Amino acid sequence: MNLYHSAMEHCALPEGLEQRLRERALHTPPVTARAVFRPRGFAPKALLAAILAVVFTVSVGAVVAWDAVFQTRFGRGAAATPMAEAAFQDVNVSAVCGNVTVTVRQALSDDKTIYLVLDYQLPDAVDRAAVAAAQESETAFVRPPEISFYATGDVNWTDVAEAAQGTDWADPTAALAFRPLSPLAPYAFHGGSSSGGESRGYDSKTNTLTYLQYFTTEGTQTLSAQPLTLLVTPPVLETGGALLPLSDTPATITFQPAYTAQTLSGSTREEAGIFHANVTLSPFAICVETRRGIYADVKALRQDTALVLRSGETLAISSLSASYGGSSSGPSDKQLLSSASFTAHFSNLLDVRTVKAVRIGDVEISLS
């Protein structure tokens, strides 16, 4: 829809407003603080245009200004979708942690899933040319930081840095080994989670690496019930067989998620010996958990799961999801699993208001 034409049709300006603004602008005294050359008549017309632009902008409504990283991930038109404004948060929070600075630019989130754009500004002593070359090389590589999410705002970076002393960040297993030792460990999200991320480039002028990161909690906790803290380990430069951590300590950053996008959930009636499923659906992802299974592997469960729209149409999860991960327990893969679960992240934002139920095989689960 053309927003300008829509505004003109539905948001008529008060009678005589344009003429009053025009007369007021044309009688505005010239600015004399600086000697700036402008063609005759430019200043009054520019002022008039600016005033009218403000009027029109207020009438039409603000457009969500998504970061280019989000536009690339979800598509340039995603910011105009029904879910965009409800999920969007312009965070702009930075934390100085020793010789590095981490910044969360923006976030897209709901109760269970969050995507965010993270900047990691490297120490001044880092060889910028080497990092830039590794970003373009097929043989060198900058291993991204391991990013963990915690349900707390009560964190002191100094305590985290002290606990991390002596950690060899060049070791790929170091981050996993440090997590249970971190002062943040008691605040880990319970009930399972999934996360991932990808590099979105390096700016040598600002010495900053940028990442797109996502996290989904599969338990009962919600992301906004408390502040959210990220633990960010140092990136590692891998070149010529050598491994060089680009900082000597992990970083932490905390902010309060704020959004109005909500999740939908549903479950089957749990009875002894009968297949049971719990489902959570959000604009970003779907989480499915089953017990007393009828599936031999997680892939088969995902393939057999679909959304039932209010229009009557069905959409297979396998056609909507960009990535997924799962877990299972029970007998070998040639037999039926006693339990299986998966989380699938959608390629595009989903308008959950259009979804009535989730179908798993022949079982349809209503959502609320």
N, C-alpha and C positions, 0 to 999 in steps of 0.2 A: 504494500500500500504506500502511496506517496504521502508522507507525513504532512508536507506543506499543504497540499490540496485538502487533506482530511481536516487540518486545523482550520482552514478557511471556510469549510462547509459547516463545521460543528462548533467552532469557537469564535464567533463573530466578535470583533472589537467594538467597544462602546462607541456610540455615535459621536462623531466629531473628534475622536482621540487622535487620529492621524494628523488632522489640521492643527490641533493644539500643540502636538509634539513638533511639527514642522516649524510653527511660528516661534516656539520656545528655542529650538535649536538654532534657527537663523539669527536670533537676537542674543545668542551666547557670546560674551566678550572673548576676544582672542587670547590664547595662552602666550604669555610673554616671558616665562621663566627660561626658556631656551630658544635660541635662534634656529628654527627649523624651517627650511623652505618647503612650501607646498603650493601647488597651483591654486589660483583664486577659486574660492568656493568649496575647496576640499574639506576643510575642517567642519563647517556646519553640516554638510551632507554626510560626512563620516559619522558624526555624532548622531544624526537622525537615524542612519542605518543601524548603528549599534543599539539605540534605544528600541527600535522596532524589532531588531533581532532578539532582544531580551524578552519582549512581549510575546513574540511568536514562540520562543523556546519554552517559556512558562506555559503557554497554551497547549503546546504539543506534548510536552513531557520529555524528560531527559532520556537519552539513549545510553544503555550500559556500555561503558568504555572498557572493553575487555583487552587484556594484554595480548600482544601478538602470539605469545606462546599458547594461550588458550584458543585463539582463532585458528592456529595451525592444527591443534589437537581435535577440536570439535567442529571446525568449519567456520568460515567467515560470517555465515548467516546465523550461527547458533545464538549470538547475543540478542537476536530479535525474537527468539522462541519464547513460548509462554513460561518456561521454567527458568529462563536466564536471570531475570531480575530477582526472583525468589532465592536463587542459589548463590548469587554473586556477593562478594565482600572485597572492598578495596582496603587491604590490610595496612600495607606500608609500615611495618614494624621492623626495626633493626636491633641487633645485639652485638656489642663489641666483646669478643672473647679472646683475650690475649692479643695476638697479632693478626687475628682475622675478624672480619665483620660478616655476619649473615643477615639477610633481609628476606622477609616474606612479603612479596609485592601484592599479590592478589590471591583470593581463594574462591573456589566453587564448592559448595558443600550442602549436605542435608544432615539428617539425624545420624546416619551411619557412615557416609563416605565423604571424603574431602580430597579435592585436587588443589594443588597450590604451586605458585611460581616462586622458586627459591634462588636468591643470588648468594654466591659464596665468594667474597672478596679475599684474595690470597694475600699473604704477607708481602711487604715491600721487597724483601730479600729474594723472593722467588724469581727465577729467570723467565721473564715474560716471553722471550723469543722461543725458548724451549717448550713452554706450554702451548704457544700458538702453533708451533711446528707439529707437536704431537696431535693436536686437534685435526690437522690436515693429513697426517701420515697414515700409511697402511701398516707400518711396523711398530710405531710408537703409539702410546695410548695414555689417557688420563683416566684412571679408574675412579668412578664417581664415589662420593661419600656414602656410607651406610647411614640411612636416616630412620630413626625409631620414634614412635609417637607415644606420649604418656599423658594420662588424665590428671594433670595437676598444674597449678601455677606457682606452687611452693617449691622453688628450686634455686639453688645458689651455684652459679657457674664455677666459682672457686672450689667448691667441694667436689664437683664433677672432675675438674682438672686435676685435683690432688689425687683422687682415686685412680685416675688414668696414668699416673706417672709410671714410667717404665714399660708401657705398652708399646710393642713393635707394630706400628700401623702399616708397615710394609707387608706384614703377614696377612693374607686374605681372611684368616680365621680370627684375627685379633678383635674385630668389632663384635663378633658373636660371643667371644669369650668375655668381653668387657661388660656386656649388657647385664648379666646377673650380679656383677660387682658394682655397678653404678648406683649412686644414691637415688636414681630415678626408678630403679627396678621395682620397688613396691607399688608404683603407680602405673604399671603396664596395664593395658586394656585386657580384661579377662574374657574368656569365652571364644577365643580364636580371632584371627584377623588376617588380612591380606594386604600387601603393599607392593609398590614398584615405582620405577621412575626412569627417566631418560635425560641425557644431556641435551641442552638447547644452546650450546655454543660458548665461546670465550671472547670477552672484550678485552684486548690487551691494553687499551687506553685506561680503563678503570681497573684492570687486573682482576676481572670478575668472571667466574664460571656461573652459568645459569642452568637450572634443572627444573623439570616438570616432575612433580612427585604426587602419588596418590596413596590413600590409606582407607581401608574399610574395616570397621569393627563388626564382628559377627555375634558379639555377646549382647547383653541387655543394656549396656551403657550407651549413652548418646554423646556425641561430640561436643555439644554446647552446654552440658550440665556443669562444666567447670572449664577453666582455661586449658589450653592444649600446649604441651611443651614438646619440642623436637630436639632430639639428640643427634648431632651431625658429626660424624667422624671425619678425619682429614682425607681429602682426595690423594691419590697416589699416582705419580708420574712413572710410567713404565717405558723405558727406552734402552735399547742395546743390552737387554738382559738385566738392567739395573732397575731397582725399585726405590723411588724416592718419595716419601710422604711430604706433602706440600705444606704441612703444619705439624706441630708436635703435640697438640692437644685437641680433644673434641670441642665442639661448640654447642651451645644450647640457645634456644629462642622460644619465647612464650607469647601467645596471643589468645584472645577470646573469640572463638568462632561465633559468627552472627549471620543468621539466614532465616528465611521463612519457608524454604522448601521442606516438605515433609516426606516421610517414607510411608508405605502401605505394608501391612503384614496380614498373614493368615495362616491357619493350620488345620489339619484334619483332626477329627475326634480321635483321641488316643485310647485304644482298646488293646487288651492283651492279645498278642499274637497277630495283630493286623498292621499292615503297612501304615506308617505315620510320617507326616512331613510338616516342616515349618518353613515358611517363605517370608522373606523381607524384600520389598521392591522399592527402589529409589530412582530418581532421574538419571543416576549414574551407573547403577549396578543392581544385580539381583543375587541374593543369597538363598540357597536351598539346602535344607538339612533333612535327611531321611533316616528312618530306623525300621528294623524288621524288613529289610530290603527286598526288592524285586529286580535288582540290577547287579550285574557282575563286575562293573567298573564305573568310575566317575564319568568317563566320557559318554557311556551309554545313558546315564542319568541326564546329563546336559542335553544330549541329542533328543531326549524324549520330553523335554520341558518347553512349554510355549506360553505366551501371553494370550489371554482371551480379551479382546477389546469390547467396549460397550456397543460398537457397531456390529458385533458378531464375527468379525475377522479374527483370525489367529496368526500370531507371529512367532516363529521358532526362535528360541534363545540363541541357537547356533548361528542364525543369520543376523542377529543384532549385536553380538558381543565381539569386542576387539581382542579380548584376552580373558582367560579364566584359569583358576587354580582350584584344587580340591584335595580332599583327604577321605580315607575310608578305613574301615576295620572289618575283620571277619575272615572267612575262609579264603582259599586261593581264588585267583581271578576267573577260574572256570566254574565257580559256584556263586551263589548269591551272597552279596555283602550284608553283614548285619547292620552296618550303618555306612552312609556315604553323604558327602556334602560338597558343594562347590560355590564359588563366587565368580560371577562373570561381569566384566565391566563393558558397558555399551560403547559402541563407536560414536554414537550421537546422543545428545540429551533426549531423554524420554519424558513425554508429558504423562505423568502417572494418572492424571485425571481421566485419561481415555481408557484406562485398563480396569476391567471388571474382576478378573480372576487369573490364576495361574493354573495351567493344566500340566500334570505329570502323568504321562501315559493316559489311562482312562479316568484318573482322579482329578476333579476340578476343585480348586481351593479358592473360595471367595476372599476378597481383600477388603480391608477397612483401615 
